[in-house]
Each structure stands twice: as structure tokens, then as C-alpha cells.
Amino acid sequence: MGAFVFRSSYMRLGYAFKDFGLSVGYYFCEMFGIAHSITPTVNEIPSVQTSQITLPTDFNGFKNNTSQYFTLLFNSDNFNGWLGHISGVIADFAKILVIILPCILAFILIIKALYKRENNKHGKETIPLKVFKFIARFTYQPLKRFIVGYINFIRSHAWIWVCWVILWALNFNLGTVAVEFFAYYFYFAVEFDFGTIYTQFVKLFADLKTPFIYFPWWTLLFLIYPLFDKFRKRIANSRLRHYEARNCGFINELPIVSLTCGSMGKKKTTAITDMALSQEVMFRQKAFDILQKNDMKFPFFPWIKFEKALQSEIENRRVYNLATVKCWVIDLERRGELFGYDGERYGLVFNDGLKEDGIYNVLSTYAQAYFIYIIESSLIVSNYSIRTDNLLADSGNFPMWLTDFFPTNFRRDSRHAHILDFDILRLGKKVLDNNPNAGSFEFGVIGITEIGKERGNNLELQEKKKSANEANQKNDKFNSWLKMCRHSATVDNFPFIKVFADEQRPESWGADARDLCDIVNIVSSGELKLAMPFYTIGDMVAEWAFDRFIGLYYDFRFRRGDTTLLVYVLKSVTAWLWKRNIKIYNRYGYSVLKIEKERGTMDGKVSKKKYYLMSAKIYRKRFATDCFADYFNDMALRANVGLNDYREYLTECASVDELQAQNSYFVNALYGIGGND
């Protein structure tokens, strides 16, 4: 069909291929000194283009016409004519406005009068709304399903739109332009004839007249806006990843143990959760880095065989921690197993200029790093639940982790942090005698919220005895574990362990443990900002629509219990704008925590820092801010009363009976009740 409608385009394409063939032949003959009689036609205007050319055929004519054009453009008569045209347009617009404005005002008055009628028809729909839904059921909804289904079909069959693009490129002479470009390139590479450039410009202008005449330019809106939207979202993701990199730099500055403090609502638990998520990814990346460097120490070792053997041991539960990894490598050394590696040819010792490492030492380091890298469970152990969605992609060779917090499509597979059994962190007495988990923790990210309530401080622990038979904060040697935890987690001189804790005040945690860490004080939590540029107008429209509609909507709900067509339409549009706006802020929003970092001894210099909380990372169902809510829910369920059942004061001044109903220590002391005097 296109060949009949755009017949001249395909004829022009034939001429273009002719020009291309002659130019290529001319180029090679001239370059290699081959005798020929080839005359390039790339500088000739084909007969099929003659009727389409409106420009002068030579450059001098173009200059003369350009001069005449600008002379006429800035002519006073031309300017007066333009003013007259504008005046006519304004007059026509004023006439239309005079006619439409009274109609709009009348419509508004009628709507207000109708909507002031109160009723209690709960859940009922007006007749216009029912008619609208009936019509939409057989028109709009089927059309929408068809369009969405067609778009999905095209996306899943790429060859269709590729063929479509090629076809229209030929119809609109875009293929011709490409062929002519290469034809002229081969000619110009030999002749360097600058005088022919204008001829090419004339031919290009003639070729592009076809799309300018036939192309529906309004459809570019559907192409330009998605490209523009993709461009600004790419900028937003780059900014978010930059902020994440800055966060990682801050986390790397922290010692193994850190305490984040702040008053209620300052997002201290949010901060340590965010840090734990980043630290888990950094541990994977560091393990990968160790693998890469140890691989290079013996570049011809069959690492894939070694990795598969280790994976088999892990799957069979013969290897389940770093200690068993070391034992497995020792067993390999005892048996002399090198998985076919030619030690005589490639060597068994690596010299780094400082020391020599035997191959089994390198294998031990590699195996430990590989174990940390490949283990699919979360590396986070915490006293509250944290959700992670890192994904291990494995095609049977070397597995790779997908750890980007800001992917185009969020990963649906997820897992949660391990439950923190505090006995695994106690080197002394345990709460549970013969706890099977005791002594098992080696590496990972520890997250402890409200650590002061768990560990207490010196004042609160005065009555605790170190010699007590049961475990307590003085005899469980938890602080000793904090001081020595890096020893079990060190691989290739890097400690794979980090402890993030939070509390409202640093003094709530005993000084012996607190002195080991850095204290991160959250000074303030900034407002939600948007990393995506060029969204000001969209944000303003969404906020304006929501603010204007919400007042009207609840005034309507106060007066009426039914649903009308106008409210239904307005609510649909407003809800669409609001949901789109909230999704953008959730996807590309961030806030800044202003923090002050100091040593745990609290006698050093305070350094001011910033920490970025990206909504797409930390607020995507990562954790519950009310992580201990079930304790209070359980108490509330056992009670038989609620807020509505509490006694109320009868007057502005509480009576004696009302004061005593408070069960207050102060009031009871005043009345000498319960020994409070």
C-alpha cells in the first residue's frame, strides 16, 4: 500500500542506490588508481525530485532570495499586517468568550443549586451516573482493553514495530537520505568538492518535504513526552545512585559498632535499617572484590571446578560457616586435591613482593569469600524484621548478585533478616542453657533497635550481680564480644561484620560498650524532595487539583450520601493525578538527615554530616516502624475497654474522686494512699 501512496519515495530510493553504487565504484577506482569511465551522479538532481524543489538550484540564487526574504520580513507593511491579524484573532476570541462565559456561569449556578440538596441515600448512584457507566461498559472499557492489549502485543513481538519503523522510514524518504549520505561521503572523500554541498542541501530539502507534508506532527507528542519522561527519570536515578554512594562512603567511615541516636520521630531506626541494607550490599561487593584479586594470583587455576565443589559441600550441609570452609580446604590440602591444576607449569606459590602465599592459603581465602558471596540468605541479623530483595542470578556458571536499589522494574522476590538470638552474641552466660545457636555467629550485619532497653546503663544495672546464676547484662560478656567480634569475621584482612544500634539517648547504653562505637546524632530530618527534574508543573497541577477537589468532595459528602456523575468524573481525574504524583515521589523522592558524628566517649570533636534516605530504597516495605506493636496489641486484646470507655471530667476542675481515679503517684502521695507520702 505504501508503494502506491508514496510512489515517488520508492522511485527516489532507486536513484539513491544508483548514486551510491556509482560513488562507491568511483571511490575505489580513484583510490587504487584503476582506469575507469565512471561519472558520479550524486551531485545531479533526479527527475523525480524536480517538481519537489522550491529552492534556487545554485547558492547565489539562495543568497539573493534570503536577502529579499529578510527585507520583506522586517517591512513596516508586513508588521502592520501582522498586527491587524492579531487584532482580528483577539476580536474573534472575545466574541466567543462573551457567548461562552454566561453559559459557564449558569452551569456553575445550576450545579451548586442541585448539589445543595441534602439526602441520605447511602451508596446510591444518580441516573446520569448509571447511564454513563452503562455507556462506558460498551464503549470506553472495551476500547481501553483493546489498546492496552495491542500495545502489549507489539511490545512482546519486537519484529512488528521494527518492520513498521523501516516501512515508514522508506515512505518518508529517511532511507533515501541515509543512502544519499553515504553516496556523497564516498564522492567527497575523493574530490573534496565543497561547491557541491549546496546541491546536497537542496536534495535533502526536497527529500524531507514528504514527511513534512504527510506526517501527522501532533503524534510526536506521544513520542516526545515518553522520551522526555525517560530522560528525566534517568537523571533522577543517577542522582539517587549518587546519594547512595555518598551514604556508603559515610558508612565506611564508621567503626564496626555505631549507635544512632535521636528523639522520637527523628528516623533513627529508619537510618540504621538503611545502613544495614547498604552494608549488606557492600559486604557482597567486597567478597566479590576478594574473589577477583585472589583469582589473579593463580590465573590458570580451574576456579569453576573449585566453586562447584564448594557449592556441593554447602548444599549437602557439610559446609555451613567459615570454620567448616577452612576445614574443607585443609582436607583438600591433605588429599593434594587441585582439581586438575598444573602446579609444575603454573606454580604453587604467589609472591606479592612482601610475602609468599601457598596455593592452599589462597584457596582458603577464596573459599571463605565465595561462601560469603554466594550464600543466598540475608546477611542481616536483627531484633526486628528487615526485608531485602537482592537477587542471585545464576545460569550455572559464576553467579552474579542484582543489588541495585533503584532498578527500572523492582524485583518481586525477597527475603527477610534473620531473627537475632542474643545468645549468639554472648560469650558468657546464656539465657537459654545449651542453646544450639550459641557460638555460631561469625559474620554479617547486626541490627539492634532500642539497644539501651536491652542492655541498660550502669545506673539501671546496679542491682544486677555478675555472680548471679542466671544470665544478665553483667555476666553474659556481650561487651567482650563487641570488642572481639572482628576476629571471627575477618577474611583477607577485611572484617565482614558491622553492628548498627539505635537509642533515644546515648547515655541509655552503658559506657563500657558505648565507648567502643561512634555516636551518630540525628539533628533533623528534612522534608521530602524530588530527584527528578522538570516536574514542577506536574507537581503543581496535582497539588492544585487535589486541594481544590478535596474541599468540594467532603462538603458534598457532608450534604449527600449518594454519588453523582460530576463527582465521579472529578474524583476519577483527581485520583489519577494524585496517584501518579505519589508514585513519582515514592519512586524518586528523598530526604536528608542532618547528623552529627562523635566518638562514643563523647569527649571528641563533633563532625557534621548528611545522610540521604531514598524512598524507593528504605520505604518499600523494608521494616515496620512499630516493630514492637504486637506487644501492645496483645495487651489491648486482653483488655475489655477502649478510649471511648474511659471516664471523662464532669467540669473544668477535677473533683477529688476524679483526681484519685488517675492512680497517680503524686495524687496518692497527697492523700497518703498506698504508702506514697
C-alpha positions in Angstrom: 0.0 0.0 0.0 2.8 2.4 0.9 4.4 1.8 -2.6 1.2 3.2 -4.2 0.7 6.2 -1.9 4.4 7.1 -1.7 5.4 6.0 -5.2 7.8 8.9 -5.7 9.7 7.9 -2.4 10.5 4.5 -3.7 11.5 5.8 -7.1 13.7 8.3 -5.3 15.2 5.4 -3.3 16.2 3.7 -6.6 18.0 6.8 -7.7 19.8 7.0 -4.4 21.1 3.4 -4.7 22.3 4.3 -8.2 24.2 7.3 -6.8 25.6 5.1 -4.0 26.8 2.4 -6.4 28.5 4.9 -8.8 30.1 6.8 -5.9 31.5 3.6 -4.4 32.9 2.5 -7.7 34.4 5.9 -8.3 35.9 5.9 -4.8 37.7 2.5 -5.2 38.9 3.2 -8.7 40.3 6.6 -7.7 41.9 5.2 -4.5 43.6 2.3 -6.2 44.4 4.0 -9.5 42.2 1.9 -11.7 41.3 3.3 -15.1 37.6 3.9 -15.3 34.9 5.9 -17.0 32.6 6.3 -14.0 30.8 9.6 -13.7 29.2 10.1 -10.2 25.6 11.2 -10.3 25.3 12.1 -6.6 25.5 15.9 -7.5 22.7 15.6 -10.1 19.1 16.3 -9.2 17.0 13.3 -10.2 14.0 14.0 -12.4 11.7 12.6 -9.8 12.7 15.4 -7.5 12.4 18.3 -9.9 8.7 19.0 -9.0 9.5 19.0 -5.3 12.4 21.5 -5.4 11.3 25.0 -4.5 14.8 26.3 -3.5 17.1 28.0 -6.0 19.3 25.5 -7.8 22.6 27.4 -7.0 24.0 29.1 -4.0 23.9 32.6 -5.4 20.2 32.4 -6.1 19.8 31.2 -2.5 21.6 34.2 -1.1 19.5 36.6 -3.2 16.3 35.0 -2.1 17.4 35.0 1.5 18.2 38.7 1.4 14.8 39.5 -0.2 13.0 37.4 2.5 14.5 39.3 5.4 13.9 42.6 3.7 10.2 41.7 3.4 10.1 40.2 6.9 11.1 43.5 8.6 9.0 45.7 6.4 6.6 48.1 8.1 3.7 47.0 5.9 4.3 43.4 6.9 4.4 44.3 10.6 1.1 46.3 10.3 -0.5 43.4 8.6 0.6 41.1 11.4 -0.9 43.5 14.0 -4.1 43.5 12.0 -4.2 39.7 12.0 -3.6 39.6 15.8 -6.4 42.1 16.3 -8.8 40.0 14.3 -7.9 36.9 16.3 -8.4 38.7 19.6 -11.7 40.1 18.5 -12.9 36.6 17.5 -11.8 35.2 20.8 -13.6 38.0 22.7 -16.8 37.2 20.8 -16.5 33.5 21.7 -15.8 34.4 25.4 -18.8 36.7 25.6 -21.0 33.8 24.4 -19.5 31.0 26.5 -18.9 32.8 29.8 -22.6 33.3 30.7 -23.2 29.6 29.9 -20.4 28.6 32.2 -21.7 30.8 35.0 -25.2 29.5 34.5 -23.9 25.9 34.6 -22.0 26.5 37.8 -25.0 28.1 39.5 -27.3 25.2 38.4 -24.7 22.6 39.7 -24.4 24.4 43.1 -28.2 24.5 43.4 -28.5 20.8 42.7 -25.7 19.8 45.0 -27.0 21.7 47.9 -30.0 19.4 48.1 -29.3 17.1 51.0 -30.1 13.4 51.2 -29.2 10.2 53.0 -29.2 7.8 50.0 -26.2 5.9 51.2 -24.4 4.1 48.4 -26.9 5.1 45.7 -25.9 6.4 42.3 -27.8 9.0 40.3 -29.4 8.2 37.0 -26.8 10.2 34.9 -24.0 8.2 36.6 -25.7 4.9 35.9 -26.2 5.9 32.2 -22.6 7.0 32.0 -21.3 3.7 33.4 -23.6 1.7 31.1 -22.3 3.5 28.0 -18.7 3.2 29.2 -19.1 -0.5 29.7 -19.7 -1.0 26.0 -17.5 1.8 24.6 -14.6 3.1 26.7 -13.7 -0.1 28.6 -13.6 -2.4 25.5 -11.6 0.2 23.6 -9.2 0.6 26.5 -8.7 -3.2 26.8 -8.1 -3.4 23.1 -5.5 -0.6 23.0 -3.7 -1.9 26.1 -3.7 -5.5 24.7 -2.5 -4.3 21.3 0.4 -2.3 22.9 1.4 -5.3 25.0 1.3 -7.5 21.9 3.5 -5.1 20.0 6.0 -5.0 22.9 6.2 -8.7 23.0 6.7 -9.0 19.3 9.5 -6.6 18.5 9.8 -7.6 14.9 6.4 -5.9 14.2 7.3 -2.4 15.2 10.8 -2.8 13.7 9.2 -3.6 10.3 6.8 -0.7 10.9 9.7 1.7 11.5 11.6 0.5 8.5 8.5 0.8 6.3 7.7 4.4 7.3 11.4 5.3 7.0 11.2 4.3 3.4 7.9 6.0 2.9 9.2 9.3 4.3 12.5 9.2 2.4 14.5 8.7 5.5 16.1 5.6 4.0 16.9 7.6 0.9 18.6 10.3 3.0 20.8 7.7 4.6 21.8 6.1 1.3 22.5 9.5 -0.3 24.7 10.5 2.7 27.0 7.5 2.1 26.9 8.1 -1.6 28.1 11.7 -1.1 30.6 10.6 1.5 32.4 8.3 -0.9 32.4 11.0 -3.6 33.6 13.8 -1.2 36.3 11.6 0.3 38.0 11.6 -3.2 37.1 15.0 -4.6 36.8 17.3 -1.6 34.5 19.4 -3.7 32.9 22.0 -1.3 31.0 23.6 -4.1 28.6 20.6 -4.3 27.5 20.9 -0.7 24.7 23.3 -1.6 23.3 20.8 -4.1 23.2 18.2 -1.4 21.3 20.6 0.8 18.8 21.2 -2.0 18.3 17.4 -2.5 17.9 16.9 1.3 15.3 19.7 1.5 13.4 18.1 -1.4 13.6 14.6 0.2 12.3 15.9 3.6 9.3 17.6 2.0 7.5 14.3 2.0 7.4 13.8 5.8 6.6 17.5 6.3 3.6 17.1 4.1 2.3 13.7 5.1 3.5 13.2 8.7 0.9 13.9 11.4 3.1 16.1 13.6 0.7 16.1 16.5 1.6 12.4 17.0 5.1 13.5 18.1 3.6 14.4 21.4 3.1 10.7 22.1 6.8 10.1 21.2 8.5 13.1 22.6 6.8 13.0 26.0 7.8 9.4 26.8 11.4 10.2 25.7 11.4 13.3 27.8 10.0 11.4 30.7 12.6 8.7 30.3 15.3 11.3 30.2 14.3 13.0 33.4 13.8 9.7 35.2 17.3 8.6 34.1 18.7 11.8 35.7 16.7 11.1 38.9 18.1 7.5 39.1 21.6 8.8 38.6 21.1 11.3 41.4 19.7 8.6 43.7 22.6 6.3 43.0 25.0 9.2 43.7 23.3 9.8 47.1 23.6 6.0 47.8 27.3 6.1 47.0 27.7 9.1 49.4 25.8 7.1 52.1 28.2 4.1 51.5 31.1 6.4 52.0 29.7 7.6 55.3 29.1 4.0 56.5 32.6 3.0 55.6 33.8 5.8 57.9 32.0 4.3 60.8 33.8 1.7 63.1 32.4 -1.8 63.5 29.9 -0.6 66.1 27.9 2.5 65.8 25.0 4.0 67.8 22.4 6.2 66.1 20.5 8.5 68.5 17.7 10.9 68.2 14.4 11.8 69.8 11.2 10.0 68.8 10.3 10.6 65.2 13.8 11.5 64.1 14.0 8.4 61.9 16.8 6.7 63.9 15.5 3.2 63.2 15.0 4.1 59.6 18.6 5.3 59.4 20.1 2.1 60.8 17.9 0.0 58.6 19.1 1.9 55.6 22.7 1.5 56.7 22.2 -2.2 57.2 20.8 -2.7 53.7 23.7 -0.8 52.2 26.2 -2.6 54.3 24.9 -6.0 53.2 25.4 -5.0 49.6 28.9 -3.7 50.3 29.8 -7.0 52.0 28.8 -8.8 48.9 30.8 -6.4 46.7 33.8 -6.7 49.0 33.6 -10.5 48.8 33.5 -10.3 45.0 36.5 -8.0 45.1 38.4 -10.5 47.1 37.5 -13.2 44.7 38.7 -11.2 41.7 42.1 -10.4 43.3 42.7 -14.0 44.5 41.7 -15.3 41.1 44.5 -13.3 39.6 47.1 -14.8 42.0 46.7 -18.1 40.2 45.0 -17.1 36.9 45.1 -20.6 35.3 43.6 -22.4 38.3 40.2 -24.1 37.4 38.2 -21.9 39.7 34.9 -23.0 38.3 35.6 -26.6 39.4 36.6 -25.4 42.8 33.5 -23.3 43.2 31.2 -26.1 42.1 32.8 -28.5 44.6 32.3 -25.9 47.4 28.7 -25.4 46.3 28.1 -29.1 46.5 29.5 -29.2 50.1 27.2 -26.3 51.0 24.2 -28.0 49.6 25.0 -31.2 51.4 25.4 -29.2 54.7 29.0 -30.4 55.1 30.0 -26.7 54.9 27.8 -24.2 56.7 30.1 -21.5 58.1 33.6 -20.1 57.7 35.1 -22.5 60.1 33.9 -25.5 58.1 35.1 -23.8 54.9 38.6 -23.7 56.4 38.4 -27.3 57.4 37.3 -28.3 53.9 40.3 -26.6 52.3 42.6 -28.2 54.9 41.1 -31.6 53.8 41.8 -30.7 50.2 45.4 -29.9 51.1 45.7 -33.2 53.0 44.5 -35.1 49.9 46.5 -32.9 47.5 43.4 -32.1 45.5 43.9 -29.2 43.0 41.1 -30.0 40.5 43.5 -30.7 37.6 45.6 -27.6 38.1 49.1 -28.0 36.6 51.2 -26.8 39.5 54.5 -27.6 37.9 53.7 -25.4 34.9 52.0 -22.5 36.6 53.4 -22.6 40.1 52.1 -23.3 43.5 53.3 -20.1 45.3 52.3 -16.5 44.8 54.8 -13.7 45.7 53.2 -10.3 46.2 56.5 -8.5 46.8 56.1 -8.7 50.6 55.4 -12.3 51.3 54.7 -15.7 49.7 51.4 -17.4 49.8 50.9 -21.0 49.0 48.1 -22.1 46.8 46.1 -23.6 49.6 46.2 -20.4 51.6 44.8 -18.6 48.6 42.2 -21.3 48.1 41.2 -20.9 51.8 40.7 -17.2 51.4 38.9 -17.6 48.1 36.6 -20.2 49.6 35.7 -18.0 52.5 35.0 -15.0 50.3 33.0 -17.2 47.9 30.9 -18.6 50.8 30.1 -15.0 52.0 29.3 -14.0 48.4 27.2 -17.0 47.4 25.1 -17.5 50.5 21.6 -16.8 49.4 20.1 -15.9 52.8 20.2 -12.4 54.1 23.4 -11.2 55.8 21.4 -9.2 58.2 20.6 -10.5 61.8 18.4 -8.1 63.8 15.9 -7.9 66.6 13.3 -6.5 64.2 12.3 -7.6 60.7 14.1 -6.1 57.7 13.1 -7.1 54.2 15.7 -7.4 51.5 15.2 -8.0 47.7 18.7 -8.7 46.4 18.6 -11.5 43.8 21.3 -14.0 43.0 21.3 -14.6 39.2 22.9 -18.0 38.4 23.0 -19.6 35.0 25.1 -22.5 36.2 28.5 -20.7 35.9 29.6 -17.8 38.1 26.6 -16.3 39.9 26.0 -12.5 40.0 24.1 -10.5 42.5 21.4 -8.0 41.5 21.7 -5.4 44.2 20.6 -2.1 42.6 18.2 -0.3 44.9 16.8 1.7 42.0 16.1 -0.7 39.1 13.7 0.0 36.3 11.5 -2.8 37.5 11.5 -3.7 41.2 12.4 -7.3 42.0 9.5 -9.2 43.5 11.5 -12.0 45.1 12.5 -11.1 48.6 13.6 -12.5 52.0 13.8 -11.2 55.5 16.6 -10.7 58.0 17.4 -13.5 60.5 16.0 -13.4 63.9 18.6 -12.2 66.4 19.1 -14.7 69.2 21.1 -12.6 71.6 22.7 -15.8 72.9 24.8 -16.0 69.8 26.4 -12.7 70.8 27.1 -13.7 74.4 30.5 -15.1 75.3 29.5 -15.7 78.9 26.2 -17.0 80.4 23.3 -17.6 78.1 19.6 -17.0 78.6 18.9 -20.5 77.2 21.2 -23.2 78.6 22.7 -25.4 76.0 21.4 -23.0 73.2 22.2 -24.8 69.9 22.8 -21.4 68.3 25.4 -20.3 70.8 28.8 -19.5 69.3 27.6 -19.9 65.8 27.7 -16.2 64.6 30.8 -15.3 62.6 30.0 -12.6 60.1 27.1 -10.4 59.0 25.3 -7.2 59.7 23.8 -6.9 63.2 20.8 -4.5 63.7 19.6 -3.7 67.2 16.9 -1.2 67.8 16.3 0.2 71.3 19.6 -1.3 72.5 19.5 0.7 75.7 16.4 -1.1 76.8 18.1 -4.4 76.0 21.5 -3.7 77.6 20.7 -0.9 80.1 23.3 1.5 81.6 25.4 1.5 84.8 22.7 3.1 86.9 20.0 0.7 85.8 22.2 -2.3 86.3 23.2 -1.5 89.9 21.2 -4.4 91.3 22.5 -6.9 88.8 25.2 -9.2 90.1 28.0 -10.6 88.0 27.9 -13.8 90.2 24.2 -14.5 89.6 23.4 -17.9 88.3 21.1 -16.6 85.6 22.3 -14.6 82.6 22.3 -10.9 82.9 24.0 -7.9 81.3 26.9 -8.2 83.7 27.9 -11.8 83.2 26.9 -12.6 79.6 30.1 -11.0 78.3 28.2 -9.3 75.4 30.6 -6.3 75.7 33.6 -8.7 75.3 32.0 -10.0 72.1 31.7 -6.4 70.8 35.4 -5.9 71.4 36.5 -9.1 69.7 33.8 -9.8 67.1 36.0 -8.8 64.1 38.3 -11.8 64.7 35.7 -14.4 63.5 34.6 -12.2 60.6 38.0 -11.3 59.0 38.7 -12.6 55.6 41.7 -11.4 53.7 42.3 -8.8 56.4 38.8 -7.3 56.0 36.2 -7.6 58.8 32.8 -8.8 57.4 30.9 -7.5 60.4 29.1 -4.3 61.3 26.8 -3.6 64.3 24.2 -0.8 63.9 22.2 0.1 67.0 19.8 2.9 67.9 18.5 4.5 71.1 17.0 7.8 72.0 19.9 8.9 74.2 23.5 7.6 74.1 23.6 7.6 77.9 20.9 4.8 77.9 23.6 2.3 76.9 26.4 1.5 79.3 29.7 3.4 78.9 31.8 0.2 78.6 30.1 -0.7 75.3 29.2 2.8 74.2 32.9 3.9 74.3 33.6 1.3 71.5 31.4 3.0 68.9 30.8 6.2 67.1 27.6 8.0 68.1 25.5 9.3 65.2 23.1 12.0 66.5 20.3 12.9 64.1 19.8 16.6 64.4 16.9 17.0 62.0 15.1 15.2 59.2 14.5 17.2 56.1 11.4 17.5 54.0 10.8 15.1 51.1 12.4 16.3 48.0 12.3 15.1 44.4 15.4 13.9 42.5 13.6 14.1 39.1 14.0 17.4 37.3 11.4 19.2 35.2 8.4 18.1 37.3 7.4 21.4 38.9 4.4 22.0 36.7 3.1 18.4 37.1 3.5 18.6 40.8 1.7 22.0 40.9 -1.2 20.6 38.8 -1.6 17.5 41.0 -1.5 19.5 44.2 -3.9 22.2 42.9 -6.4 19.6 41.7 -6.3 17.7 45.0 -6.6 20.7 47.2 -9.5 22.2 45.1 -11.3 18.9 44.8 -11.0 17.6 48.4 -12.8 20.5 49.9 -15.6 20.2 47.4 -15.8 16.5 47.8 -16.1 16.4 51.6 -18.6 19.2 51.5 -20.6 17.1 49.1 -20.3 14.0 51.4 -21.5 16.1 54.3 -24.6 17.0 52.4 -25.3 13.9 50.4 -25.0 10.2 50.7 -25.3 9.3 47.0 -22.8 9.5 44.2 -23.3 11.9 41.2 -21.8 11.9 37.7 -19.9 15.1 38.2 -18.3 14.0 41.5 -17.5 10.6 39.9 -15.7 12.2 37.0 -13.9 14.8 39.1 -12.8 12.1 41.6 -11.5 9.9 38.9 -9.4 12.6 37.3 -8.1 13.9 40.7 -7.3 10.3 41.9 -5.4 9.6 38.7 -3.3 12.8 39.1 -2.8 12.1 42.9 -1.8 8.5 42.4 0.6 9.5 39.6 2.1 12.2 41.7 2.5 10.0 44.8 4.1 7.2 42.7 6.7 9.7 41.3 7.6 11.0 44.8 7.8 7.4 46.2 10.0 6.4 43.3 12.3 9.4 43.1 11.8 11.1 46.4 14.4 11.5 49.1 15.0 13.3 52.3 18.2 14.5 54.0 19.1 13.7 57.6 21.4 16.2 59.2 23.6 14.3 61.6 26.5 14.9 64.0 29.0 12.2 64.5 31.2 11.9 67.5 33.2 9.3 69.4 31.5 7.1 71.9 33.5 8.6 74.8 31.6 11.8 73.9 34.6 14.0 74.5 35.8 14.5 70.9 35.1 16.9 68.1 31.7 16.7 66.5 31.6 16.4 62.7 28.6 17.4 60.8 27.4 15.0 58.0 24.4 14.3 55.8 22.7 11.1 55.2 20.2 10.5 52.4 17.0 8.5 52.8 15.7 7.5 49.4 12.0 6.5 49.4 12.4 3.8 46.8 15.1 2.1 48.9 14.0 2.4 52.5 10.2 2.8 52.4 9.4 -0.1 50.1 8.1 -2.3 52.9 11.6 -2.7 54.4 10.6 -2.7 58.0 7.9 -1.7 60.4 8.4 1.5 62.4 6.2 0.0 65.1 8.2 -3.2 65.3 7.1 -3.9 68.9 3.5 -3.1 68.2 2.3 -6.7 68.8 3.3 -6.5 72.4 0.8 -3.6 72.9 -1.8 -5.2 70.6 -1.7 -8.3 72.8 -2.3 -6.3 75.9 -5.1 -4.3 74.2 -6.8 -7.5 73.1 -6.8 -8.8 76.7 -8.4 -5.6 78.0 -12.2 -5.2 77.8 -12.2 -1.4 77.4 -11.0 1.3 75.0 -10.6 5.0 74.8 -14.3 5.6 74.5 -14.8 3.8 77.8 -12.5 6.0 79.9 -14.2 8.3 82.4 -14.5 12.0 81.4 -14.2 15.0 83.7 -17.6 16.5 84.5 -16.4 20.1 84.9 -13.3 22.2 84.1 -12.0 21.5 87.6 -11.3 17.9 88.6 -13.1 16.6 91.7 -11.4 14.6 94.5 -12.9 11.4 93.1 -11.6 12.2 89.6 -8.2 13.0 90.9 -8.0 9.7 92.7 -9.2 7.9 89.6 -5.9 8.9 88.0 -3.9 6.3 90.1 -1.2 8.9 90.2 1.9 8.6 92.5 1.7 12.3 93.1 -2.0 12.4 93.9 -1.8 9.3 96.0 1.0 10.9 98.0 -1.1 13.9 98.6 -3.8 11.8 100.1 -1.5 9.3 101.8 -2.7 6.4 99.7 -0.6 3.3 99.2 2.4 4.5 101.2 3.1 7.3 98.8 3.8 10.2 101.2 
